[in-house]
Amino acid sequence: MSLNFMSLLPRGTKTWNSGDFETTVDLVLASADLASSTVKCMIHGTEHGSDHRAIETDFDVSVPAPQAQNRLLLKNVTWKEINFRVAAELESTPEEGTIQQKTDRLMAVVLEAVRALTPKAKPSPYAKRWWTSDLTQLRPLNTARSLPGELLTQLFKRSVISTISAPSRMCSGAIVCFMNWRVGLKPPI
């Protein structure tokens, strides 16, 4: 079975050396289609202290840019409005037809209401769908854990106060007690 691979390194390129010896032990192989789009394949200009030389290979290939699409922010939906719109729309249309027709009509009404009343997120190719506001609040606390010394204690105080919910802030005496106790402890390193 022939795979028709081609070597991309120029003939005689030395990729390994040890003392007085040099040889080509590292091979860069590619298909004929990929080899035709090779811009360069050569020894990298920077030495990294290894006996093997780094090989730099560039290809002229076009990659389509990903299209960021608007996505629905379902966590910010006012479901009561959607419920009212669906109910009003279903009351204004007749109920006759087969079960499949009724199901199709229900799906169309619900989808239209959800699309119309759900806020849209700004499209971003770097969006993290799993990121929540709770994680945003916990970010300073996590940063505080990794910093040494007095800065840790100050950041920890600020982050604890910012992550406590509004009803819990009523118990300011407990917070002050906790902060006094925390200042007495040596922060972890």
Contacts in CASP RR format, 6 or more apart in sequence:
PFRMAT RR
TARGET T0000
AUTHOR 0000-0000-0000
METHOD contacts of the structure
MODEL  1
MSLNFMSLLPRGTKTWNSGDFETTVDLVLASADLASSTVKCMIHGTEHGS
DHRAIETDFDVSVPAPQAQNRLLLKNVTWKEINFRVAAELESTPEEGTIQ
QKTDRLMAVVLEAVRALTPKAKPSPYAKRWWTSDLTQLRPLNTARSLPGE
LLTQLFKRSVISTISAPSRMCSGAIVCFMNWRVGLKPPI
3 31 0 8 1.000
4 31 0 8 1.000
4 32 0 8 1.000
5 29 0 8 1.000
5 30 0 8 1.000
5 31 0 8 1.000
6 29 0 8 1.000
6 30 0 8 1.000
6 31 0 8 1.000
6 32 0 8 1.000
6 35 0 8 1.000
7 27 0 8 1.000
7 28 0 8 1.000
7 29 0 8 1.000
8 28 0 8 1.000
8 29 0 8 1.000
8 30 0 8 1.000
8 35 0 8 1.000
8 38 0 8 1.000
8 41 0 8 1.000
8 57 0 8 1.000
9 15 0 8 1.000
9 24 0 8 1.000
9 26 0 8 1.000
9 27 0 8 1.000
9 28 0 8 1.000
9 41 0 8 1.000
9 42 0 8 1.000
9 55 0 8 1.000
10 41 0 8 1.000
10 42 0 8 1.000
12 24 0 8 1.000
13 24 0 8 1.000
13 42 0 8 1.000
13 43 0 8 1.000
14 22 0 8 1.000
14 23 0 8 1.000
14 24 0 8 1.000
14 43 0 8 1.000
14 53 0 8 1.000
15 23 0 8 1.000
15 24 0 8 1.000
15 25 0 8 1.000
15 26 0 8 1.000
15 43 0 8 1.000
15 52 0 8 1.000
15 53 0 8 1.000
15 55 0 8 1.000
16 22 0 8 1.000
16 23 0 8 1.000
16 24 0 8 1.000
16 25 0 8 1.000
16 26 0 8 1.000
16 51 0 8 1.000
16 52 0 8 1.000
16 53 0 8 1.000
17 23 0 8 1.000
17 51 0 8 1.000
17 53 0 8 1.000
18 51 0 8 1.000
25 52 0 8 1.000
26 52 0 8 1.000
26 53 0 8 1.000
26 55 0 8 1.000
28 41 0 8 1.000
28 55 0 8 1.000
28 57 0 8 1.000
30 38 0 8 1.000
34 59 0 8 1.000
37 59 0 8 1.000
37 60 0 8 1.000
37 61 0 8 1.000
38 57 0 8 1.000
38 58 0 8 1.000
38 59 0 8 1.000
38 60 0 8 1.000
39 58 0 8 1.000
39 59 0 8 1.000
39 60 0 8 1.000
40 56 0 8 1.000
40 57 0 8 1.000
40 58 0 8 1.000
41 55 0 8 1.000
41 56 0 8 1.000
41 57 0 8 1.000
41 58 0 8 1.000
42 55 0 8 1.000
42 56 0 8 1.000
43 53 0 8 1.000
43 54 0 8 1.000
43 55 0 8 1.000
43 56 0 8 1.000
44 53 0 8 1.000
44 54 0 8 1.000
44 55 0 8 1.000
44 56 0 8 1.000
45 54 0 8 1.000
45 56 0 8 1.000
46 54 0 8 1.000
47 53 0 8 1.000
48 54 0 8 1.000
66 125 0 8 1.000
68 123 0 8 1.000
68 124 0 8 1.000
68 125 0 8 1.000
68 127 0 8 1.000
69 123 0 8 1.000
70 120 0 8 1.000
70 121 0 8 1.000
70 122 0 8 1.000
70 123 0 8 1.000
71 120 0 8 1.000
71 121 0 8 1.000
71 123 0 8 1.000
71 127 0 8 1.000
71 129 0 8 1.000
72 114 0 8 1.000
72 115 0 8 1.000
72 118 0 8 1.000
72 119 0 8 1.000
72 120 0 8 1.000
72 121 0 8 1.000
73 118 0 8 1.000
73 119 0 8 1.000
73 120 0 8 1.000
73 121 0 8 1.000
74 118 0 8 1.000
76 118 0 8 1.000
76 119 0 8 1.000
77 114 0 8 1.000
77 117 0 8 1.000
77 118 0 8 1.000
77 119 0 8 1.000
78 117 0 8 1.000
81 117 0 8 1.000
82 110 0 8 1.000
82 113 0 8 1.000
82 114 0 8 1.000
82 117 0 8 1.000
82 118 0 8 1.000
85 113 0 8 1.000
85 116 0 8 1.000
85 117 0 8 1.000
86 109 0 8 1.000
86 110 0 8 1.000
86 113 0 8 1.000
89 109 0 8 1.000
89 112 0 8 1.000
89 113 0 8 1.000
90 105 0 8 1.000
90 106 0 8 1.000
90 109 0 8 1.000
93 105 0 8 1.000
93 109 0 8 1.000
95 102 0 8 1.000
121 127 0 8 1.000
137 159 0 8 1.000
137 162 0 8 1.000
137 163 0 8 1.000
138 159 0 8 1.000
138 163 0 8 1.000
140 155 0 8 1.000
140 158 0 8 1.000
140 159 0 8 1.000
140 162 0 8 1.000
141 155 0 8 1.000
141 156 0 8 1.000
141 159 0 8 1.000
141 160 0 8 1.000
141 163 0 8 1.000
143 155 0 8 1.000
143 159 0 8 1.000
144 152 0 8 1.000
144 155 0 8 1.000
144 156 0 8 1.000
144 158 0 8 1.000
144 159 0 8 1.000
145 152 0 8 1.000
145 156 0 8 1.000
145 188 0 8 1.000
147 155 0 8 1.000
148 187 0 8 1.000
148 189 0 8 1.000
149 187 0 8 1.000
149 189 0 8 1.000
150 187 0 8 1.000
152 187 0 8 1.000
152 188 0 8 1.000
153 182 0 8 1.000
153 183 0 8 1.000
153 187 0 8 1.000
156 182 0 8 1.000
156 187 0 8 1.000
157 179 0 8 1.000
157 182 0 8 1.000
160 175 0 8 1.000
160 178 0 8 1.000
160 179 0 8 1.000
160 182 0 8 1.000
161 175 0 8 1.000
164 175 0 8 1.000
169 175 0 8 1.000
END
